[in-house]
Amino acid sequence: MLTSPLIVRTVTGSLEKRIGVSQASVSRRCPRIATPSAGNAQCLLGPRPLKFKSASCTLAPNGVRGDSLFRRHRGPHASPNATSREQCSRRRFGGYRHPTQPRVWVYSIAMTIAAGFLCTDGVLLCADTEHTGWTSKSHQSKVDQFDVPDGKVCFALAGTSALAWSAMQKCKKQLQANPSSDLAADIEAILDAEYRRNVLGHPNYSGLDYSLLLALWTRGGGNQLFSTTATALTEVKQFECLGVGAELASYLIRPGFLSPSLKQASSLAAYTLACVKESITGCGGMSVYLLLRKDGTSGVLTSEHDGPTKELEGYARVYDFTMRRLLLWMADMQGEDIYFEKNLSELVVKELIDKRREWTQAYKAKERAFADVNPHLTPAQARDMFADISMGFRPKTSEP
C-alpha cells in the first residue's frame, strides 16, 4: 500500500520526524478531527492541513465528538471508570495522545569509536573525544578510571554518554563505599539496575542505548577486560570495539592482533583510530589512550601530546596513500620490473626508512635531555624511567 509522509512539528521547530503512515487508513479514521495536544502543533497530511488546538475539540463528519471517540479507543491502559483525558492517557508517555495520532520517537545520533585490547602485560582502552549533537559537536574524554579497595576500574563508553557516565558514577560510589569480594559480579549488578532504570524504563529507550568497555585490576586476580551489551557483561579475551566505527575498527585491528604488548597495542590502536576518525561520521577529535598494567599502575596517552600515538596518527594518512600506490604498481603487468624496483626503493622504502630515522632520533634526543636533567640517575635508570614517561606512566622514584 502506498504511504505518504506524516510530518509533526512543534511550534519552535525543535523536532521533526518523518513517519510512514497509510494515507487511506488515517483519512478514514480521522478525516477532520481536531483534538487537544500537549502544545499547539500543526499536522500536515497530504494537501489538507489538520490543526490541533490545546483547548478545543471539533466534531467529526458523523457527529461524534473527538473526546467521545477517544474514550471509545482509550486502550488497555485506561481505567474502566476513567472519563477524563488525563486518566485515559496515563502511561501513554508524552501526555495526551489520540489513538489515531502516531507516536513520535526521538533517536540519538550514532557516534563514537572505542576499543579495548587485552595485552600480554596489561589492558589498553582508547576512544575518540567527539560528542555529536543535533546542531553542534563538542569534545570530552570518553575514558576514565577510579580506584576501589584492592583494585582499580578503567572504562571507555559509547552511546548516550550522559547515561553511561551516570552508571559509572553509581559504580564508583557503591564500590568505594563497600569493599567487593567479586568486583566483576558487583559491577554487573549495578550496571544491570542502572540500564533497566534509565534506558529500558524510558519510553524512547531505543535512542538511549549505551555500551561500556571495562578494564579491571584486582590485587589477587590480575587484569580482566569486559564489554557490555544492554544488561549483559561479557569477558573479552582479545579485543573489542564499540560505537558507530566499531566495524571498521575491527576490520583494521584483526589482522595485526597477535597477543601484543601494551606498546604494540597502542601503535595499532593509534593507526586504527586515525583511520576511523578520517572515514566515519560522528568520530573525531583527540584520541585518548588509557593503559593499565598487571601491577595496577595506569598511564594516559593522547594523539596531541608528544609520543608514539601522536606520530602514528599523524602519519597514518600518508602511509595508506603510499601502500595503495605500491599495490597499483604491483598490479601493473605492462610496466617494467626495473621501474617497479626503482619506485619501491626510492619512493616507498626510502620514505619509510627516513620517517623511522626521524622518529628514533627525536626519541633519543629527548632521552638524552631527560638524563641530563636527572644526573642522580644511572643511564639504565634514566632509560627505563623515560620509557615509562613516554608511555604515559608516572615515573617511579628510585635511587642510584
LOPANU-619630 format. One record per residue: residue in one letter; x, y, z of N, C-alpha, C in turn. Coordinates in pm, whole numbers, padded with zeros to 5 digits, always signed. Layout:
<pts>
AXYZXYZXYZ/...
</pts>
This chain:
<pts>
M+00086-00120+00000+00000+00000+00000+00088+00124+00000/L+00052+00225-00081+00130+00346-00085+00115+00423+00044/T+00219+00484+00087+00217+00563+00209+00260+00704+00178/S+00213+00796+00260+00255+00935+00248+00321+00977+00377/P+00420+01068+00371+00491+01107+00493+00405+01194+00581/L+00409+01167+00710+00340+01249+00809+00445+01325+00888/I+00437+01457+00884+00538+01540+00950+00475+01607+01070/V+00536+01587+01188+00488+01652+01310+00592+01753+01352/R+00550+01879+01366+00643+01984+01406+00589+02056+01529/T+00679+02086+01623+00640+02172+01733+00648+02316+01687/V+00597+02409+01773+00596+02550+01734+00738+02601+01717/T+00829+02559+01805+00967+02608+01799+01047+02539+01691/G+00994+02435+01631+01065+02366+01524+01180+02282+01573/S+01176+02241+01702+01288+02167+01758+01285+02020+01724/L+01172+01969+01677+01162+01826+01646+01090+01808+01514/E+01146+01730+01430+01082+01697+01303+01112+01552+01274/K+01011+01471+01260+01029+01327+01241+00934+01281+01132/R+00985+01212+01035+00902+01158+00927+00866+01015+00959/I+00737+00986+00947+00688+00852+00977+00600+00809+00861/G+00619+00687+00810+00534+00637+00703+00400+00594+00758/V+00290+00655+00711+00155+00625+00759+00067+00601+00638/S-00020+00503+00646-00113+00475+00538-00210+00592+00523/Q-00211+00658+00408-00298+00773+00390-00444+00733+00395/A-00477+00618+00336-00617+00574+00337-00663+00545+00479/S-00574+00482+00560-00611+00447+00697-00634+00571+00781/V-00544+00669+00769-00556+00788+00852-00676+00870+00811/S-00697+00889+00680-00809+00970+00637-00943+00905+00670/R-00945+00771+00680-01070+00704+00715-01099+00718+00863/R-00995+00712+00947-01017+00712+01091-01030+00852+01149/C-00959+00950+01094-00970+01087+01148-00969+01188+01034/P-01078+01198+00958-01078+01289+00843-01065+01434+00882/R-01135+01480+00986-01126+01621+01025-01140+01636+01175/I-01081+01550+01252-01093+01560+01398-00979+01645+01450/A-01012+01750+01520-00909+01833+01585-00915+01803+01734/T-00804+01762+01790-00801+01720+01930-00697+01798+02006/P-00710+01805+02140-00608+01874+02220-00476+01801+02211/S-00368+01876+02226-00234+01819+02228-00158+01881+02342/A-00033+01830+02367+00047+01885+02476+00082+02030+02449/G+00083+02075+02327+00109+02213+02292+00052+02240+02155/N+00045+02367+02115-00007+02395+01982+00085+02334+01878/A+00029+02257+01788+00109+02192+01685+00030+02188+01557/Q+00095+02161+01450+00029+02152+01321+00067+02021+01256/C-00033+01950+01208-00011+01821+01143-00043+01837+00995/L+00052+01807+00912+00033+01819+00767+00021+01679+00709/L-00094+01647+00653-00117+01517+00592-00163+01539+00449/G-00072+01515+00355-00109+01537+00216-00140+01682+00190/P-00242+01711+00112-00272+01850+00079-00357+01920+00183/R-00417+01849+00281-00513+01908+00375-00451+01923+00513/P-00433+02047+00564-00374+02062+00697-00478+02034+00805/L-00434+01964+00913-00518+01940+01029-00457+02014+01146/K-00530+02103+01209-00477+02184+01318-00523+02128+01451/F-00428+02107+01542-00457+02063+01677-00450+02185+01769/K-00556+02209+01845-00559+02321+01937-00563+02269+02079/S-00507+02347+02169-00486+02299+02304-00612+02298+02389/A-00720+02365+02350-00834+02372+02440-00968+02363+02366/S-00971+02297+02255-01097+02286+02182-01107+02151+02117/C-01229+02115+02078-01249+01986+02012-01365+02002+01916/T-01345+01968+01789-01449+01984+01688-01518+01852+01664/L-01621+01858+01581-01699+01739+01551-01645+01669+01429/A-01651+01537+01434-01620+01457+01317-01738+01462+01221/P-01722+01420+01094-01834+01426+00999-01955+01346+01044/N-01936+01241+01122-02050+01162+01167-02115+01218+01293/G-02072+01334+01338-02133+01398+01453-02079+01353+01587/V-01978+01267+01590-01922+01219+01717-01812+01314+01761/R-01818+01357+01886-01715+01446+01937-01583+01371+01948/G-01474+01449+01932-01343+01387+01937-01314+01324+02071/D-01361+01386+02184-01333+01327+02315-01410+01196+02333/S-01531+01187+02277-01605+01061+02286-01535+00952+02206/L-01487+00991+02090-01412+00893+02011-01290+00846+02085/F-01225+00938+02155-01107+00899+02231-01144+00801+02343/R-01257+00825+02412-01294+00736+02522-01326+00598+02470/R-01378+00590+02347-01406+00458+02292-01279+00383+02258/H-01170+00459+02231-01044+00396+02191-00936+00425+02295/R-00973+00430+02422-00875+00471+02523-00771+00365+02549/G-00793+00242+02506-00688+00141+02511-00683+00068+02643/P-00592-00032+02654-00586-00118+02772-00532-00051+02895/H-00463+00065+02878-00402+00129+02993-00499+00217+03071/A-00615+00240+03018-00710+00328+03085-00791+00252+03189/S-00828+00324+03294-00912+00265+03398-01053+00241+03343/P-01123+00134+03388-01260+00109+03336-01355+00224+03362/N-01335+00300+03471-01425+00410+03506-01369+00547+03466/A-01258+00549+03393-01196+00677+03361-01278+00750+03255/T-01297+00880+03277-01371+00960+03180-01289+01078+03132/S-01190+01122+03207-01112+01238+03167-00996+01196+03078/R-00947+01289+03002-00834+01260+02914-00709+01229+02996/E-00694+01293+03112-00576+01267+03194-00574+01123+03242/Q-00691+01070+03283-00695+00931+03327-00680+00835+03211/C-00742+00869+03097-00735+00778+02983-00595+00771+02925/S-00520+00879+02937-00391+00882+02870-00275+00850+02964/R-00301+00803+03086-00189+00772+03175-00113+00652+03119/R+00013+00652+03145+00108+00554+03092+00128+00567+02942/R+00064+00670+02883+00097+00699+02744+00193+00817+02748/F+00322+00787+02732+00426+00886+02756+00410+01003+02661/G+00446+01120+02711+00436+01240+02631+00302+01310+02645/G+00217+01274+02743+00090+01342+02762-00020+01282+02677/Y-00123+01364+02651-00240+01317+02576-00200+01278+02434/R-00247+01165+02388-00223+01120+02251-00349+01053+02199/H-00403+01106+02090-00521+01047+02029-00483+00912+01970/P-00575+00814+01972-00540+00681+01919-00495+00683+01774/T-00545+00777+01695-00505+00783+01555-00381+00868+01533/Q-00331+00932+01638-00212+01014+01625-00088+00927+01645/P+00001+00916+01548+00116+00827+01561+00210+00872+01671/R+00274+00776+01736+00370+00807+01841+00500+00857+01777/V+00555+00964+01829+00677+01023+01776+00792+00980+01864/W+00894+00917+01806+01011+00872+01879+01130+00961+01845/V+01215+00982+01942+01335+01062+01925+01455+00969+01931/Y+01536+00970+01827+01652+00881+01820+01780+00962+01835/S+01874+00906+01909+02003+00973+01924+02088+00950+01801/I+02189+01034+01783+02280+01022+01670+02391+00926+01707/A+02414+00825+01623+02520+00729+01649+02655+00798+01640/M+02742+00766+01732+02873+00830+01733+02969+00742+01812/T+03095+00783+01815+03198+00725+01899+03269+00606+01835/I+03398+00600+01860+03476+00479+01840+03554+00455+01970/A+03534+00339+02028+03606+00299+02149+03655+00157+02127/A+03775+00125+02179+03833-00007+02160+03907-00048+02287/G+03907-00178+02311+03979-00234+02425+04064-00351+02381/F+04187-00361+02433+04281-00466+02396+04329-00537+02522/L+04320-00668+02523+04379-00748+02630+04520-00787+02586/C+04620-00732+02651+04759-00747+02609+04833-00843+02702/T+04954-00876+02663+05034-00968+02744+05077-00907+02876/D+05087-00775+02881+05133-00708+03004+05030-00610+03059/G+04904-00621+03018+04802-00534+03073+04682-00521+02981/V+04610-00409+02995+04490-00381+02917+04500-00238+02865/L+04458-00219+02740+04456-00086+02679+04312-00051+02641/L+04268+00068+02681+04140+00124+02638+04167+00254+02563/C+04091+00281+02459+04108+00404+02383+03974+00446+02324/A+03962+00575+02297+03838+00629+02239+03866+00768+02184/D+03779+00812+02094+03786+00950+02047+03721+01041+02149/T+03713+01170+02119+03657+01266+02214+03540+01345+02158/E+03496+01317+02037+03390+01397+01977+03253+01354+02026/H+03173+01450+02070+03034+01430+02108+02947+01507+02009/T+02864+01437+01935+02785+01496+01828+02642+01516+01873/G+02591+01637+01856+02451+01668+01886+02374+01692+01758/W+02252+01747+01772+02170+01772+01655+02228+01884+01571/T+02281+01988+01633+02329+02104+01557+02472+02140+01588/S+02536+02074+01682+02672+02111+01718+02747+01989+01768/K+02874+02005+01792+02956+01898+01848+03052+01958+01950/S+03092+01876+02045+03185+01917+02149+03286+01806+02168/H+03385+01831+02254+03492+01734+02275+03512+01713+02425/Q+03508+01587+02464+03524+01549+02604+03571+01404+02608/S+03655+01374+02706+03709+01239+02716+03598+01137+02741/K+03612+01019+02681+03518+00909+02700+03582+00792+02775/V+03698+00815+02831+03764+00713+02913+03798+00774+03048/D+03797+00691+03151+03828+00738+03286+03864+00618+03372/Q+03902+00643+03496+03940+00537+03588+03913+00582+03731/F+03900+00487+03819+03889+00517+03961+03937+00396+04039/D+03985+00423+04161+04036+00318+04250+03924+00266+04338/V+03931+00139+04368+03842+00073+04462+03929-00004+04560/P+03875-00046+04674+03956-00123+04768+04017-00247+04701/D+04151-00254+04704+04226-00366+04646+04201-00384+04496/G+04181-00273+04426+04160-00286+04283+04149-00153+04213/K+04127-00158+04084+04112-00039+04001+04017-00071+03886/V+03937+00029+03848+03841+00015+03739+03870+00124+03636/C+03893+00084+03512+03907+00175+03399+03794+00146+03301/F+03745+00247+03234+03632+00226+03145+03637+00322+03028/A+03575+00279+02917+03550+00361+02799+03404+00343+02760/L+03343+00447+02710+03198+00443+02684+03167+00480+02541/A+03050+00433+02496+02998+00467+02363+02846+00473+02373/G+02786+00563+02297+02640+00577+02301+02598+00703+02373/T+02489+00693+02447+02437+00808+02522+02527+00833+02641/S+02616+00929+02626+02724+00947+02723+02673+00988+02861/A+02566+01068+02867+02517+01113+02999+02472+00994+03083/L+02402+00899+03024+02357+00783+03099+02473+00689+03132/A+02569+00678+03041+02686+00594+03068+02768+00651+03183/W+02789+00781+03184+02863+00843+03296+02785+00827+03427/S+02654+00840+03420+02574+00822+03541+02589+00682+03598/A+02588+00581+03511+02603+00443+03557+02739+00420+03620/M+02845+00475+03561+02978+00455+03617+02998+00534+03745/Q+02933+00648+03758+02938+00721+03885+02870+00644+03997/K+02762+00575+03962+02695+00491+04061+02787+00375+04100/C+02855+00315+04004+02951+00208+04035+03062+00259+04127/K+03117+00373+04094+03225+00428+04176+03180+00453+04319/K+03062+00511+04335+03013+00544+04469+02990+00419+04552/Q+02928+00318+04495+02896+00197+04571+03019+00110+04596/L+03107+00099+04496+03223+00013+04512+03326+00072+04607/Q+03339+00203+04611+03433+00265+04704+03380+00263+04847/A+03247+00261+04863+03189+00257+04997+03184+00117+05053/N+03171+00016+04967+03158-00122+05012+03262-00210+04944/P+03363-00257+05016+03463-00346+04955+03396-00468+04890/S+03450-00507+04775+03390-00614+04697+03479-00737+04697/S+03416-00853+04713+03489-00979+04701+03487-01031+04558/D+03392-00987+04476+03383-01025+04335+03352-00897+04257/L+03457-00829+04212+03441-00697+04152+03355-00703+04026/A+03380-00799+03939+03305-00807+03814+03156-00832+03838/A+03124-00921+03932+02983-00951+03960+02912-00831+04020/D+02978-00758+04108+02915-00640+04168+02892-00531+04065/I+02988-00512+03975+02971-00412+03869+02856-00452+03777/E+02847-00580+03744+02739-00626+03658+02603-00599+03721/A+02590-00622+03852+02462-00599+03918+02425-00450+03917/I+02523-00363+03939+02495-00219+03940+02457-00171+03800/L+02533-00214+03700+02505-00172+03563+02371-00225+03514/D+02336-00347+03555+02206-00403+03518+02093-00317+03571/A+02101-00280+03698+01996-00198+03758+01989-00060+03693/E+02104+00001+03666+02105+00134+03606+02052+00132+03462/Y+02087+00030+03386+02038+00022+03248+01887+00002+03244/R+01836-00082+03333+01691-00102+03336+01618+00025+03382/R+01677+00098+03474+01611+00218+03525+01616+00333+03425/N+01732+00357+03364+01750+00476+03281+01719+00453+03133/V+01735+00332+03084+01716+00305+02941+01587+00229+02916/L+01577+00106+02969+01459+00025+02942+01333+00084+03005/G+01347+00164+03109+01231+00226+03171+01188+00355+03104/H+01255+00396+02999+01223+00521+02930+01142+00490+02805/P+01042+00573+02770+00961+00545+02650+01041+00548+02521/N+01146+00628+02516+01229+00637+02396+01358+00558+02414/Y+01348+00441+02476+01468+00367+02513+01552+00327+02393/S+01493+00313+02275+01571+00273+02158+01674+00377+02119/G+01658+00501+02160+01754+00605+02128+01846+00639+02242/L+01842+00562+02352+01922+00594+02471+02022+00484+02505/D+02050+00398+02411+02139+00285+02438+02282+00334+02459/Y+02357+00261+02541+02499+00288+02559+02570+00157+02589/S+02699+00155+02564+02782+00037+02589+02909+00082+02659/L+02972-00013+02729+03092+00018+02806+03199-00088+02782/L+03323-00045+02788+03438-00134+02798+03498-00115+02936/L+03521-00223+03009+03569-00217+03146+03699-00295+03159/A+03802-00230+03207+03929-00295+03238+03943-00299+03390/L+03949-00418+03445+03953-00435+03590+04088-00490+03633/W+04136-00440+03745+04256-00495+03808+04226-00516+03956/T+04254-00636+04003+04241-00668+04145+04373-00725+04194/R+04398-00707+04321+04527-00748+04377+04550-00897+04364/G+04445-00976+04373+04463-01120+04364+04427-01181+04230/G+04356-01105+04144+04308-01163+04019+04371-01109+03893/G+04455-01006+03902+04519-00952+03783+04424-00870+03699/N+04448-00870+03566+04371-00787+03473+04262-00867+03405/Q+04149-00800+03380+04040-00856+03301+03979-00745+03217/L+03924-00784+03101+03859-00690+03010+03718-00738+02984/F+03620-00647+02999+03479-00681+02979+03416-00578+02886/S+03307-00620+02821+03225-00528+02742+03079-00550+02780/T+02998-00447+02765+02855-00457+02798+02773-00446+02670/T+02664-00521+02668+02561-00511+02564+02427-00512+02637/A+02361-00397+02640+02238-00381+02719+02270-00418+02865/T+02206-00521+02921+02229-00558+03060+02332-00668+03075/A+02392-00715+02967+02486-00828+02972+02629-00777+02986/L+02708-00849+03063+02850-00820+03080+02928-00941+03030/T+03013-00921+02929+03084-01030+02864+03234-01009+02877/E+03306-01115+02914+03452-01105+02924+03513-01113+02785/V+03612-01028+02761+03680-01020+02632+03818-01083+02645/K+03851-01173+02552+03979-01243+02557+04082-01186+02460/Q+04041-01106+02364+04136-01047+02270+04114-00896+02261/F+04018-00853+02180+03988-00710+02168+03840-00694+02141/E+03791-00574+02164+03650-00542+02140+03640-00396+02100/C+03549-00365+02006+03527-00228+01960+03381-00192+01979/L+03355-00066+02011+03220-00015+02033+03199+00111+01951/G+03071+00145+01931+03036+00270+01865+03011+00253+01717/V+02984+00366+01652+02949+00364+01511+03068+00323+01425/G+03190+00339+01474+03307+00299+01398+03359+00162+01433/A+03281+00081+01504+03330-00048+01554+03362-00145+01441/E+03279-00149+01337+03302-00247+01230+03431-00219+01154/L+03454-00094+01119+03579-00059+01050+03698-00083+01141/A+03686-00048+01268+03797-00068+01362+03832-00216+01375/S+03731-00301+01388+03756-00444+01398+03824-00498+01273/Y+03783-00448+01158+03844-00491+01032+03992-00453+01027/L+04027-00337+01080+04166-00292+01077+04252-00361+01183/I+04191-00393+01298+04269-00449+01409+04296-00597+01390/R+04199-00673+01340+04206-00819+01342+04332-00876+01277/P+04377-00832+01159+04497-00894+01101+04623-00871+01183/G+04633-00758+01255+04755-00728+01328+04751-00762+01475/F+04643-00827+01520+04632-00856+01663+04687-00995+01690/L+04810-01002+01741+04876-01129+01771+04933-01122+01912/S+04846-01118+02012+04886-01109+02153+04990-00999+02174/P+04955-00875+02145+05055-00769+02150+05083-00723+02293/S+05194-00654+02310+05224-00585+02435+05149-00452+02436/L+05153-00380+02547+05086-00251+02554+05144-00153+02453/K+05277-00158+02433+05339-00067+02336+05293-00099+02195/Q+05289-00227+02159+05243-00264+02026+05094-00234+02007/A+05015-00261+02111+04871-00235+02101+04842-00086+02088/S+04920-00002+02156+04897+00142+02144+04927+00191+02003/S+05027+00133+01938+05057+00170+01800+04944+00124+01707/L+04898+00001+01726+04787-00050+01645+04661+00031+01668/A+04635+00068+01793+04516+00148+01824+04525+00287+01763/A+04645+00346+01763+04661+00480+01707+04631+00480+01557/Y+04682+00381+01486+04654+00373+01342+04505+00350+01318/T+04444+00263+01398+04302+00231+01380+04215+00353+01405/L+04238+00424+01514+04156+00542+01543+04175+00651+01440/A+04297+00665+01387+04320+00766+01284+04237+00735+01160/C+04233+00607+01119+04155+00569+01000+04005+00585+01023/V+03958+00547+01142+03815+00558+01171+03772+00704+01177/K+03849+00788+01242+03812+00929+01251+03816+00997+01114/E+03901+00946+01025+03909+01000+00891+03789+00960+00806/S+03729+00844+00835+03629+00786+00745+03487+00787+00796/I+03466+00784+00928+03333+00762+00986+03278+00892+01044/T+03157+00929+01001+03090+01046+01057+03053+01020+01203/G+03078+01118+01289+03048+01104+01431+03168+01063+01513/C+03282+01038+01449+03406+01004+01519+03509+01112+01486/G+03574+01164+01588+03673+01269+01562+03730+01324+01690/G+03804+01430+01675+03867+01493+01790+03994+01420+01834/M+04043+01458+01949+04162+01397+02005+04135+01255+02051/S+04232+01167+02035+04222+01030+02086+04286+01022+02223/V+04225+00945+02312+04277+00926+02448+04300+00778+02469/Y+04418+00742+02521+04457+00604+02544+04484+00584+02693/L+04419+00484+02749+04436+00453+02891+04498+00314+02904/L+04617+00306+02963+04691+00182+02974+04692+00135+03119/L+04660+00009+03140+04654-00049+03274+04746-00170+03279/R+04852-00162+03361+04948-00270+03370+04902-00378+03467/K+04976-00489+03467+04941-00600+03554+04968-00570+03701/D+05051-00471+03731+05075-00433+03870+04978-00327+03920/G+04881-00289+03837+04780-00192+03878+04812-00048+03845/T+04932-00019+03794+04965+00117+03755+04900+00150+03620/S+04869+00276+03601+04800+00318+03480+04869+00440+03421/G+04857+00453+03290+04912+00567+03219+04814+00617+03115/V+04835+00741+03072+04745+00806+02976+04828+00866+02863/L+04787+00838+02740+04844+00898+02620+04734+00965+02540/T+04772+01061+02457+04676+01126+02367+04740+01140+02229/S+04659+01176+02133+04708+01198+01997+04760+01338+01976/E+04757+01423+02079+04802+01561+02067+04930+01588+02144/H+04971+01498+02232+05093+01517+02308+05205+01431+02248/D+05327+01476+02268+05441+01406+02209+05445+01261+02255/G+05466+01172+02160+05471+01031+02190+05440+00948+02067/P+05444+00816+02083+05422+00729+01966+05283+00741+01906/T+05181+00764+01987+05046+00771+01932+05026+00896+01846/K+05086+01008+01887+05076+01129+01807+05144+01111+01673/E+05261+01050+01672+05335+01032+01547+05261+00938+01452/L+05206+00829+01506+05137+00733+01421+05007+00789+01364/E+04930+00857+01447+04805+00914+01396+04832+01018+01288/G+04940+01095+01306+04972+01196+01206+05021+01139+01075/Y+05084+01021+01080+05142+00962+00959+05049+00861+00893/A+04939+00826+00955+04852+00719+00904+04801+00747+00764/R+04761+00871+00735+04706+00902+00603+04813+00888+00494/V+04935+00936+00523+05044+00923+00426+05078+00776+00404/Y+05079+00698+00511+05110+00555+00499+05008+00484+00411/D+04880+00512+00431+04776+00449+00349+04793+00485+00202/F+04820+00611+00174+04839+00653+00035+04959+00582-00028/T+05069+00571+00048+05189+00506-00005+05165+00359-00034/M+05096+00289+00057+05071+00147+00036+04973+00122-00079/R+04875+00207-00096+04783+00191-00209+04855+00214-00341/R+04941+00313-00343+05018+00339-00465+05111+00221-00498/L+05172+00161-00396+05257+00045-00418+05177-00073-00474/L+05055-00093-00423+04971-00201-00472+04936-00182-00619/L+04909-00059-00661+04879-00032-00801+05000-00057-00890/W+05117-00023-00841+05239-00051-00917+05258-00201-00934/M+05233-00276-00831+05249-00421-00839+05152-00483-00939/A+05033-00427-00951+04931-00484-01039+04948-00442-01185/D+05041-00353-01213+05063-00306-01350+05155-00406-01421/M+05095-00500-01493+05173-00605-01559+05248-00554-01683/Q+05210-00439-01735+05276-00386-01854+05400-00305-01820/G+05415-00270-01693+05532-00193-01653+05655-00282-01642/E+05772-00221-01655+05897-00293-01644+05933-00316-01498/D+05990-00434-01470+06029-00466-01332+06134-00370-01279/I+06219-00322-01366+06324-00234-01319+06267-00103-01266/Y+06161-00055-01329+06098+00069-01282+06021+00045-01152/F+05959-00072-01141+05891-00104-01015+05989-00110-00899/E+06104-00175-00921+06205-00185-00815+06260-00048-00778/K+06276+00038-00878+06326+00173-00850+06224+00254-00771/N+06097+00245-00809+05993+00315-00733+05982+00262-00591/L+05993+00129-00579+05984+00067-00446+06096+00115-00355/S+06217+00118-00406+06331+00153-00322+06338+00302-00292/E+06302+00387-00390+06320+00530-00372+06197+00601-00317/L+06078+00553-00353+05956+00623-00314+05882+00558-00197/V+05914+00432-00167+05846+00364-00058+05943+00330+00054/V+06040+00247+00024+06133+00202+00129+06211+00320+00186/K+06265+00404+00099+06343+00519+00147+06258+00612+00232/E+06134+00632+00191+06044+00719+00269+06018+00661+00407/L+05994+00530+00414+05969+00466+00542+06094+00469+00631/I+06210+00445+00571+06334+00448+00650+06360+00588+00704/D+06339+00690+00620+06361+00827+00666+06265+00864+00778/K+06140+00821+00768+06044+00852+00874+06080+00780+01003/R+06119+00653+00992+06163+00577+01110+06285+00643+01174/R+06382+00687+01093+06501+00753+01147+06465+00884+01216/E+06370+00956+01158+06326+01082+01220+06266+01057+01358/W+06183+00954+01371+06121+00924+01500+06224+00879+01603/T+06315+00790+01564+06413+00738+01660+06509+00848+01704/Q+06550+00937+01614+06639+01045+01652+06572+01141+01749/A+06443+01171+01725+06371+01259+01818+06357+01193+01955/Y+06332+01062+01956+06319+00990+02084+06452+00989+02159/K+06562+00961+02090+06692+00957+02155+06732+01095+02209/A+06698+01199+02135+06731+01333+02181+06656+01367+02310/K+06530+01331+02317+06454+01356+02439+06505+01270+02554/E+06546+01147+02524+06600+01060+02628+06730+01116+02686/R+06817+01170+02600+06941+01231+02648+06912+01356+02730/A+06815+01436+02685+06779+01556+02761+06724+01519+02898/F+06648+01412+02906+06594+01368+03035+06707+01321+03127/A+06804+01247+03073+06916+01201+03154+07002+01318+03201/D+07016+01423+03119+07097+01539+03159+07037+01615+03275/V+06903+01624+03281+06839+01699+03390+06816+01611+03514/N+06853+01484+03505+06844+01392+03620+06979+01320+03638/P+07082+01395+03675+07215+01334+03686+07226+01231+03799/H+07134+01231+03893+07141+01135+04003+07100+00995+03960/L+07046+00981+03840+07005+00850+03790+07116+00787+03707/T+07127+00658+03716+07220+00586+03629+07165+00584+03487/P+07249+00558+03386+07198+00553+03248+07084+00453+03231/A+07093+00336+03297+06986+00236+03285+06857+00285+03350/Q+06870+00349+03467+06752+00401+03535+06686+00513+03454/A+06768+00602+03398+06715+00712+03317+06644+00657+03194/R+06703+00555+03133+06642+00496+03014+06507+00431+03046/D+06501+00354+03155+06377+00288+03193+06270+00388+03235/M+06312+00490+03309+06215+00589+03355+06159+00670+03238/F+06245+00705+03143+06196+00781+03028+06103+00695+02942/A+06130+00564+02934+06041+00475+02859+05902+00473+02922/D+05896+00472+03057+05766+00477+03124+05694+00609+03098/I+05769+00719+03105+05708+00850+03083+05655+00862+02940/S+05731+00809+02844+05687+00818+02704+05561+00737+02678/M+05531+00638+02764+05408+00560+02751+05296+00612+02841/G+05319+00727+02905+05216+00789+02984+05210+00748+03129/F+05307+00669+03177+05306+00624+03315+05382+00722+03404/R+05337+00732+03526+05405+00817+03623+05534+00750+03664/P+05646+00822+03661+05774+00758+03694+05780+00714+03839/K+05844+00602+03859+05866+00551+03993+05991+00614+04052/T+05983+00654+04176+06100+00710+04242+06200+00600+04270/S+06325+00625+04236+06430+00526+04258+06560+00597+04289/E+06645+00529+04356+06775+00584+04394+06884+00507+04321/P+06996+00572+04288+07104+00503+04219+07170+00399+04308/
</pts>
